[in-house]
Amino acid sequence: MERNEIYELLRQVQAGEKTADEALSDITLQPELLVGNYADIDLHRHIRQGMPEVIYGEGKTAEQITGIASAMKGRGVKNIMITRLSQEKADIVGQTVDLDYNPVPRIGIVNGASTEKTGKIVVVAAGTSDLPVAEEAAVTAELYGNYVERVYDVGVAGIHRLLHRLPAFEDANAVIAVAGMEGALVSVIGGLVACPVIGVPTSVGYGANFGGLAALLSMLNSCASGVSVVNIDNGFGAGVLASKINRQTVQ
């Protein structure tokens, strides 16, 4: 049950349209749900945070993912997100539950429902090789009800490509900047926009990039104010953070 649904129940009780007992029967009181001996689902996370629990696909078997997603769907959870889901596992999961799979960010959605898009988040990617992480951020933000505009392949090696796209940032409430190599794009954007910037270092780069560590340290040491940084390749985390910022802005 979503926060707005609980609010509507309380409103109906206040207005005398429902009795307290009738409202109580509509509320799922059990905050958790055990699935086999491998998962304990947090059913009230969407009430506390406005977002349901997310299934992290790496490290789980296709059978475990199917079991968790099926249990959540059975309890009425909408837009169940599965991150880092391989094509092989997606093929297996899709045999049991209706799965909408996007292979670029490796995200699967079970029991999808349309959401009204509000505010604006801009997702920027330095290069085409950064798109899997950038799309993970963009799809996550969209799923949680945010309008997302994508600005891709505008890295500092050809900074003129970014400059003529600056009008897209003017009404943004948050920017997610995704870059590998030396991660310089984040500092550049941080010096150009008024809204918060979330840097996402990627593991894209040659040897001295150290799997994204060079970009991470560069972003953490940014001289631009108002820049925060998530972990290497953590597009999902950036999408959630930007969503919370955007939600606070449009309320």
C-alpha positions as CSV (number, residue, x, y, z in Angstrom):
1,M,0.0,0.0,0.0
2,E,1.3,3.4,-1.0
3,R,1.4,6.5,1.2
4,N,-1.3,8.2,-0.8
5,E,-3.5,5.2,-0.4
6,I,-3.1,5.2,3.3
7,Y,-3.9,8.9,3.3
8,E,-7.1,8.3,1.3
9,L,-8.2,5.6,3.8
10,L,-7.6,8.0,6.7
11,R,-9.6,10.7,4.9
12,Q,-12.5,8.4,4.3
13,V,-12.5,7.5,8.0
14,Q,-12.4,11.1,9.0
15,A,-15.3,11.9,6.6
16,G,-17.4,9.0,7.9
17,E,-17.2,7.2,4.6
18,K,-15.6,4.1,6.2
19,T,-15.5,2.7,9.6
20,A,-12.2,2.2,11.4
21,D,-12.7,-1.6,11.1
22,E,-13.2,-1.3,7.4
23,A,-10.1,0.8,7.0
24,L,-8.1,-1.6,9.1
25,S,-9.0,-4.5,6.9
26,D,-7.6,-2.6,3.9
27,I,-4.1,-2.0,5.5
28,T,-1.4,-4.5,5.2
29,L,-0.1,-4.5,8.7
30,Q,2.6,-7.2,8.3
31,P,5.8,-5.2,7.6
32,E,7.9,-8.1,6.3
33,L,7.5,-11.3,4.3
34,L,9.8,-14.3,4.5
35,V,10.5,-16.1,1.2
36,G,12.0,-19.5,1.6
37,N,15.1,-19.4,3.7
38,Y,16.9,-16.7,1.6
39,A,14.9,-13.5,1.7
40,D,13.0,-11.3,4.2
41,I,11.2,-8.6,2.2
42,D,10.7,-5.2,3.7
43,L,7.0,-4.5,2.7
44,H,6.8,-1.1,4.4
45,R,9.8,0.5,2.7
46,H,7.6,2.3,0.2
47,I,5.6,3.7,3.1
48,R,8.7,5.0,4.9
49,Q,10.7,6.1,1.8
50,G,8.2,6.3,-1.0
51,M,10.0,3.6,-2.9
52,P,9.5,-0.2,-2.6
53,E,12.4,-2.6,-1.9
54,V,14.6,-3.2,-4.9
55,I,15.9,-6.6,-5.9
56,Y,19.6,-6.6,-6.6
57,G,20.1,-9.3,-9.3
58,E,23.8,-10.0,-9.1
59,G,24.6,-12.8,-6.6
60,K,21.1,-14.1,-6.7
61,T,19.9,-17.1,-8.7
62,A,17.1,-16.7,-11.2
63,E,14.9,-18.9,-9.0
64,Q,15.6,-16.6,-6.0
65,I,14.8,-13.5,-8.0
66,T,11.6,-15.1,-9.3
67,G,10.5,-16.1,-5.7
68,I,11.1,-12.6,-4.3
69,A,9.4,-10.8,-7.2
70,S,6.4,-13.2,-7.1
71,A,6.0,-12.7,-3.4
72,M,6.1,-8.9,-3.7
73,K,3.6,-8.9,-6.6
74,G,1.3,-11.2,-4.6
75,R,1.2,-8.5,-1.8
76,G,0.3,-5.9,-4.3
77,V,3.7,-4.1,-4.7
78,K,3.9,-2.1,-8.0
79,N,6.9,-1.4,-10.1
80,I,9.2,-4.0,-8.6
81,M,12.7,-3.2,-9.8
82,I,15.4,-5.8,-10.4
83,T,18.8,-4.2,-10.9
84,R,21.9,-5.8,-12.4
85,L,19.9,-8.5,-14.0
86,S,21.6,-10.5,-16.8
87,Q,19.9,-11.4,-20.0
88,E,20.2,-15.1,-19.1
89,K,18.5,-14.6,-15.7
90,A,15.9,-12.3,-17.3
91,D,14.9,-15.0,-19.7
92,I,14.3,-17.5,-16.9
93,V,12.5,-15.0,-14.6
94,G,10.3,-13.9,-17.5
95,Q,9.0,-17.5,-17.9
96,T,7.2,-17.2,-14.5
97,V,6.4,-13.5,-14.0
98,D,5.6,-10.7,-16.5
99,L,8.9,-9.0,-16.9
100,D,9.7,-5.8,-18.7
101,Y,13.5,-6.0,-19.3
102,N,15.8,-3.3,-20.5
103,P,19.2,-4.8,-21.5
104,V,21.2,-1.6,-21.6
105,P,21.0,-0.8,-17.8
106,R,20.2,-4.5,-17.1
107,I,17.0,-3.5,-15.3
108,G,13.8,-5.6,-15.1
109,I,10.4,-4.4,-13.9
110,V,7.7,-6.7,-12.6
111,N,4.1,-5.6,-12.1
112,G,4.8,-2.3,-13.8
113,A,2.4,0.6,-13.4
114,S,2.4,4.0,-15.0
115,T,3.5,6.9,-12.8
116,E,2.9,10.6,-13.2
117,K,6.2,12.4,-14.0
118,T,7.0,15.6,-12.1
119,G,9.8,18.0,-11.8
120,K,12.9,17.5,-13.9
121,I,16.2,15.6,-13.6
122,V,18.9,15.7,-16.3
123,V,21.1,12.7,-16.8
124,V,24.4,13.5,-18.5
125,A,26.9,10.9,-19.8
126,A,30.4,11.8,-20.9
127,G,30.7,9.0,-23.5
128,T,28.7,6.3,-25.1
129,S,30.6,3.7,-23.1
130,D,29.0,5.3,-20.0
131,L,25.5,4.6,-21.1
132,P,24.8,1.4,-19.1
133,V,25.3,3.3,-15.9
134,A,23.6,6.5,-17.1
135,E,20.6,4.5,-18.2
136,E,20.5,2.8,-14.9
137,A,20.2,6.2,-13.3
138,A,17.7,7.5,-15.8
139,V,15.4,4.4,-15.7
140,T,15.5,4.4,-11.9
141,A,14.5,8.1,-11.7
142,E,11.7,7.6,-14.3
143,L,10.3,4.6,-12.4
144,Y,10.0,6.8,-9.3
145,G,7.9,9.4,-11.0
146,N,10.4,11.9,-12.2
147,Y,10.6,13.6,-15.7
148,V,14.1,12.8,-17.0
149,E,16.0,14.4,-19.9
150,R,19.0,12.7,-21.3
151,V,22.1,14.5,-22.6
152,Y,24.6,11.9,-23.8
153,D,28.1,11.9,-25.3
154,V,29.1,15.4,-24.2
155,G,32.5,14.7,-22.5
156,V,35.2,17.2,-22.0
157,A,37.2,15.9,-25.0
158,G,34.7,17.9,-27.1
159,I,33.3,20.3,-24.6
160,H,31.5,22.4,-27.2
161,R,29.0,19.5,-27.4
162,L,28.0,20.2,-23.8
163,L,27.9,24.0,-24.1
164,H,25.2,24.1,-26.7
165,R,23.1,21.8,-24.6
166,L,23.1,24.1,-21.6
167,P,19.5,25.3,-22.0
168,A,18.4,21.7,-21.1
169,F,19.8,22.3,-17.6
170,E,18.1,25.6,-16.8
171,D,14.9,24.2,-15.2
172,A,16.4,21.0,-13.8
173,N,16.1,20.3,-10.0
174,A,19.0,17.9,-10.1
175,V,21.7,16.7,-12.5
176,I,23.2,13.3,-12.6
177,A,26.6,13.4,-14.3
178,V,28.1,10.1,-15.4
179,A,31.8,9.9,-16.5
180,G,34.7,7.5,-16.5
181,M,38.3,8.1,-17.5
182,E,39.4,11.1,-15.3
183,G,35.8,12.1,-14.5
184,A,36.3,15.8,-15.4
185,L,32.7,16.3,-16.7
186,V,31.3,16.5,-13.1
187,S,33.4,19.5,-12.2
188,V,32.6,21.3,-15.4
189,I,28.9,20.8,-14.9
190,G,29.1,21.7,-11.3
191,G,30.5,25.1,-12.3
192,L,27.7,25.7,-14.8
193,V,24.4,24.9,-13.1
194,A,22.5,26.1,-10.1
195,C,21.0,22.8,-8.9
196,P,22.6,19.9,-7.1
197,V,24.9,17.7,-9.2
198,I,25.4,14.0,-8.4
199,G,28.6,12.6,-9.8
200,V,28.7,8.9,-10.9
201,P,32.2,7.6,-11.6
202,T,32.2,4.7,-14.0
203,S,34.8,1.9,-14.4
204,V,35.3,3.0,-18.1
205,G,38.9,3.8,-18.8
206,Y,42.4,2.6,-19.4
207,G,44.7,1.0,-16.8
208,A,45.5,4.1,-14.7
209,N,41.7,4.6,-14.3
210,F,42.0,1.7,-11.8
211,G,38.4,0.5,-12.5
212,G,36.8,3.9,-11.8
213,L,38.9,4.8,-8.8
214,A,40.6,7.7,-10.6
215,A,37.3,9.2,-11.7
216,L,35.9,8.7,-8.1
217,L,38.8,10.5,-6.5
218,S,38.6,13.3,-9.1
219,M,34.9,13.8,-8.4
220,L,35.4,13.8,-4.7
221,N,38.1,16.4,-5.1
222,S,36.0,18.6,-7.3
223,C,36.5,22.3,-6.9
224,A,32.9,23.0,-7.9
225,S,30.5,23.6,-5.0
226,G,27.2,21.6,-4.7
227,V,28.6,18.3,-6.0
228,S,28.0,15.0,-4.3
229,V,29.3,11.6,-5.4
230,V,28.0,8.1,-5.3
231,N,30.0,4.9,-5.7
232,I,31.6,3.6,-8.9
233,D,29.0,2.5,-11.5
234,N,26.2,3.2,-9.0
235,G,23.6,4.6,-11.4
236,F,20.8,3.2,-9.3
237,G,21.9,5.1,-6.2
238,A,22.2,8.3,-8.2
239,G,18.7,7.9,-9.6
240,V,17.3,7.4,-6.1
241,L,19.1,10.4,-4.7
242,A,18.1,12.7,-7.5
243,S,14.5,11.5,-7.2
244,K,14.5,12.5,-3.5
245,I,15.9,15.9,-4.3
246,N,13.4,16.4,-7.1
247,R,10.5,15.3,-4.9
248,Q,11.5,17.8,-2.2
249,T,11.6,20.6,-4.8
250,V,8.2,19.9,-6.4
251,Q,6.2,19.3,-3.2
